[in-house]
Each structure stands twice: as C-alpha cells, then as structure tokens.
Amino acid sequence: MESELRFLDPKPRIAGTARLKGCRLGPYTEIGEKVVLRDVVVGDFSYFERHGEAIHADIGKFCSIAANVRINALAHPIERPLSHKISYRPNEYFRWKSLDADWRSKRASQRVIIGHDVWIGHGAVILPGVSIGNGAVIGANAVVSRDIPPYTVVGGVPARPIRQRFSELIAKRLEALCIWDWSLDALYSAIEDMQSLPIEAFLAKYEVGAEEDQSLSR
C-alpha cells in the first residue's frame, strides 16, 4: 500500500476545452487547453501544451510538446485547378457532393511518427509523413519537412540540424537503455540520479542493472 501511494492517478488529464476524436492516450498523459487531436496515439507521460493540433500521428512516451505546435499540418492538392478545400470537401458547400474519399485516404496514410523523449518547441510545424527519432529536439517555430535522426537538435525553416544532443555513442547507449519502457518503480528510484549524475555516470550505473534484468528474464 505504501509503495502505491508514491504514484499519482495515471488517468490522462484532458482540459475541458480540448477536442479529441479517435485518439488513444497512455497513462499520465496531459492534453492542454484548446488542443485538437484526431486519430492520434499519445504515449505514456507525453503532454501537449495549449492550442496544439495533431492529426494522423503516433507519438511516443515522455514527449514534451509546447504550445501552438501543429503535427501533420494539412497539405493542399496544389496540382488541382483549385487548391482550396472545395475540391476535396465539396460537401461543405454543395448538396449531393461527397467528401473526396481518395484524398482523405491519402491524407491518413501520410502518418507522422514521433519517437520517445522528443521535445517540440513552441509553434513548430511538422509536415505530413515525417518521422522524428528518439530524443530529438525541435526548435521553436521550426518547420520540419524531412525525417529527423535520433538525438538531433534542429531549428529553422525548413528545419536543419544544429547540433547533436549527445555524442553518437551516448545516444546509442541511451536508446539501448530504453528508459521510456522502465517500470514506475524503476523511474521513481532513478529520479535523483537523473537530476544529479552526469550522463555517462548515469549510463554506467543503470546499464549494469539493465543487463542483470535481461539475464534474469532469459
């Protein structure tokens, strides 16, 4: 009973003004004021700050998504005579004209995939079909038009690499450690070390424990 008291209610926290349709939210997720999500999977502990939007996206665990972020921003059919939505949503203007099912299907297939521990800064825009690797950082107001490798810090329009968050070796070790898959007990116990240990010391300490856990599970 005492150990259970350490953990707050894991039920997702959804602001009253948020609008969600066809979404799946993991434990400890938070959806802020006036966020709009459609067909989005949000992994454990990830959160959206106010006024964010996302559609057709899979978002990993422990992602920090700042205010006014737009994920999978709408593309328009610029190859058509009119790029306006009248060509793919004529039902909004005319009777007996239906939604363009092929366009809708194409749109849904251009899914955005965001890994674990990704930080997306204020006002960033993620375009359709983009994949963002674990541990990446997207700068404020960046426009991400192509895939971002793990643990890469990007910014600008279009977004370009600025630097690596960690060395390649450290990044690989972090991915192998999979902190995002740890139990609540393991996370609880590691908080002080996350706060105080340099990254190499943290890895050295917890890689040993991870190896022991793997050997016990065999």
C-alpha positions as CSV (number, residue, x, y, z in Angstrom):
1,M,0.0,0.0,0.0
2,E,2.8,2.4,0.9
3,S,4.5,1.9,-2.5
4,E,1.3,2.6,-4.3
5,L,1.0,6.0,-2.5
6,R,4.1,7.1,-4.3
7,F,2.3,7.3,-7.6
8,L,-0.4,9.8,-8.6
9,D,-3.5,8.8,-10.5
10,P,-2.3,7.7,-14.0
11,K,-5.5,8.6,-15.8
12,P,-4.9,11.0,-18.7
13,R,-5.6,14.7,-17.8
14,I,-7.6,16.4,-20.5
15,A,-8.5,20.0,-20.4
16,G,-12.2,20.8,-20.7
17,T,-11.7,22.8,-23.9
18,A,-9.7,20.1,-25.7
19,R,-11.3,18.2,-28.5
20,L,-10.2,14.6,-29.3
21,K,-11.6,12.2,-31.9
22,G,-10.3,8.6,-32.5
23,C,-7.4,9.0,-30.1
24,R,-5.6,6.7,-27.7
25,L,-3.9,8.1,-24.7
26,G,-1.4,6.4,-22.4
27,P,-1.1,6.7,-18.6
28,Y,0.0,10.1,-17.2
29,T,-0.6,11.9,-20.5
30,E,-1.8,15.6,-20.4
31,I,-3.8,17.4,-23.1
32,G,-3.9,21.2,-22.6
33,E,-6.4,23.9,-23.2
34,K,-7.9,24.1,-26.7
35,V,-5.8,21.2,-28.1
36,V,-7.3,19.5,-31.1
37,L,-6.3,15.8,-31.8
38,R,-7.8,13.5,-34.4
39,D,-6.5,9.9,-34.9
40,V,-3.5,10.4,-32.6
41,V,-1.8,7.9,-30.3
42,V,-0.1,9.7,-27.4
43,G,2.4,7.6,-25.4
44,D,2.8,7.4,-21.6
45,F,3.8,10.7,-19.8
46,S,3.7,12.7,-23.1
47,Y,1.9,16.1,-23.0
48,F,0.5,18.8,-25.2
49,E,0.5,22.4,-24.1
50,R,-2.3,24.8,-25.0
51,H,-3.6,25.3,-28.6
52,G,-1.7,22.4,-30.1
53,E,-3.1,20.4,-33.1
54,A,-2.3,17.0,-34.4
55,I,-3.9,14.5,-36.8
56,H,-2.8,11.0,-38.1
57,A,0.2,10.8,-35.7
58,D,1.9,8.3,-33.4
59,I,3.6,10.0,-30.6
60,G,6.0,8.1,-28.2
61,K,6.4,8.3,-24.5
62,F,7.9,11.2,-22.5
63,C,7.4,13.7,-25.3
64,S,7.2,17.4,-24.4
65,I,5.0,19.3,-26.9
66,A,4.9,23.1,-26.4
67,A,2.1,25.5,-27.1
68,N,0.8,26.1,-30.7
69,V,2.6,23.1,-32.2
70,R,1.0,21.6,-35.3
71,I,1.7,18.0,-36.1
72,N,0.9,16.7,-39.6
73,A,-0.2,20.1,-40.9
74,L,-2.7,19.9,-43.7
75,A,-1.5,19.7,-47.2
76,H,-3.5,21.1,-50.1
77,P,-3.8,19.5,-53.6
78,I,-1.8,22.2,-55.4
79,E,-1.8,20.1,-58.6
80,R,-5.5,20.6,-59.0
81,P,-7.1,23.6,-60.7
82,L,-8.1,24.9,-57.2
83,S,-6.0,24.1,-54.1
84,H,-8.9,25.2,-51.9
85,K,-10.8,22.6,-49.9
86,I,-13.8,23.0,-52.2
87,S,-12.2,20.3,-54.4
88,Y,-11.9,17.7,-51.6
89,R,-14.6,18.8,-49.2
90,P,-17.4,19.9,-51.6
91,N,-20.0,18.6,-49.2
92,E,-19.3,21.7,-47.0
93,Y,-20.7,23.9,-49.8
94,F,-23.0,21.9,-52.0
95,R,-25.7,19.3,-51.6
96,W,-25.2,15.9,-53.1
97,K,-21.5,16.3,-53.4
98,S,-19.5,13.9,-51.1
99,L,-16.1,14.1,-49.4
100,D,-13.2,13.1,-51.7
101,A,-12.5,9.6,-50.2
102,D,-9.3,9.1,-52.1
103,W,-7.9,12.4,-50.8
104,R,-8.9,11.6,-47.3
105,S,-7.3,8.1,-47.6
106,K,-4.1,9.6,-48.9
107,R,-4.0,12.1,-46.1
108,A,-4.5,9.4,-43.4
109,S,-1.7,7.4,-45.0
110,Q,0.9,10.2,-44.5
111,R,1.2,9.5,-40.8
112,V,3.7,11.4,-38.6
113,I,5.8,9.1,-36.4
114,I,7.4,10.7,-33.3
115,G,9.8,8.7,-31.1
116,H,10.2,8.8,-27.3
117,D,11.6,11.7,-25.3
118,V,11.1,14.2,-28.1
119,W,10.9,17.9,-27.3
120,I,9.0,20.0,-29.8
121,G,9.3,23.8,-29.2
122,H,6.7,26.5,-29.3
123,G,4.9,27.0,-32.6
124,A,6.8,24.2,-34.5
125,V,5.1,22.7,-37.5
126,I,5.6,19.0,-38.5
127,L,4.6,18.3,-42.1
128,P,2.9,15.1,-43.3
129,G,4.8,11.8,-43.4
130,V,7.7,12.9,-41.3
131,S,9.5,10.6,-38.8
132,I,11.3,12.1,-35.7
133,G,13.8,9.9,-33.9
134,N,14.0,9.2,-30.2
135,G,15.5,12.1,-28.1
136,A,15.3,14.7,-30.9
137,V,14.7,18.4,-30.1
138,I,12.7,20.6,-32.5
139,G,13.4,24.4,-32.1
140,A,10.6,26.9,-31.6
141,N,8.8,27.9,-34.9
142,A,10.7,25.3,-36.9
143,V,9.1,23.7,-39.9
144,V,10.0,20.1,-40.1
145,S,9.7,18.8,-43.7
146,R,12.0,15.8,-43.6
147,D,12.9,13.0,-41.2
148,I,15.0,13.9,-38.1
149,P,17.6,11.4,-36.7
150,P,17.6,10.4,-33.0
151,Y,19.1,12.9,-30.5
152,T,19.4,15.6,-33.1
153,V,18.7,19.3,-32.3
154,V,17.1,21.1,-35.3
155,G,15.7,24.5,-36.0
156,G,14.8,26.9,-38.7
157,V,12.6,27.0,-41.8
158,P,13.0,24.4,-43.2
159,A,14.4,22.7,-40.1
160,R,18.1,21.8,-40.3
161,P,20.5,20.1,-37.8
162,I,22.1,22.5,-35.3
163,R,24.0,20.0,-33.2
164,Q,23.7,16.6,-31.6
165,R,22.2,16.4,-28.2
166,F,24.8,13.8,-27.2
167,S,27.7,12.0,-28.9
168,E,26.8,9.2,-31.2
169,L,28.0,6.6,-28.6
170,I,26.0,8.2,-25.7
171,A,22.9,8.4,-27.9
172,K,23.1,4.7,-28.9
173,R,23.6,3.7,-25.2
174,L,20.5,5.8,-24.2
175,E,18.4,4.1,-26.9
176,A,19.6,0.7,-25.8
177,L,18.7,1.6,-22.2
178,C,15.1,2.3,-23.2
179,I,14.3,4.4,-20.1
180,W,10.8,5.0,-21.6
181,D,10.0,1.4,-21.0
182,W,11.0,1.3,-17.3
183,S,8.5,0.4,-14.6
184,L,7.1,3.1,-12.4
185,D,9.2,1.7,-9.5
186,A,12.4,2.0,-11.6
187,L,11.6,5.5,-12.7
188,Y,10.8,6.6,-9.1
189,S,14.1,5.2,-7.9
190,A,16.1,6.9,-10.6
191,I,14.8,10.4,-10.3
192,E,17.6,11.7,-8.0
193,D,20.2,10.2,-10.3
194,M,18.6,11.8,-13.4
195,Q,18.9,15.2,-11.6
196,S,22.4,14.9,-10.3
197,L,24.6,12.4,-12.2
198,P,26.4,13.4,-15.4
199,I,25.0,11.4,-18.4
200,E,28.0,9.0,-18.6
201,A,27.8,8.2,-14.9
202,F,24.1,7.7,-15.1
203,L,24.5,5.2,-18.0
204,A,27.3,3.4,-16.3
205,K,25.2,2.9,-13.2
206,Y,22.0,1.8,-14.9
207,E,23.4,-0.2,-17.8
208,V,24.6,-2.7,-15.2
209,G,21.1,-3.0,-13.8
210,A,19.6,-3.4,-17.3
211,E,22.0,-6.2,-18.1
212,E,21.1,-8.0,-14.9
213,D,17.4,-7.7,-15.7
214,Q,17.9,-9.1,-19.1
215,S,19.8,-12.1,-17.8
216,L,17.1,-12.8,-15.3
217,S,14.4,-12.8,-18.0
218,R,16.1,-15.3,-20.2
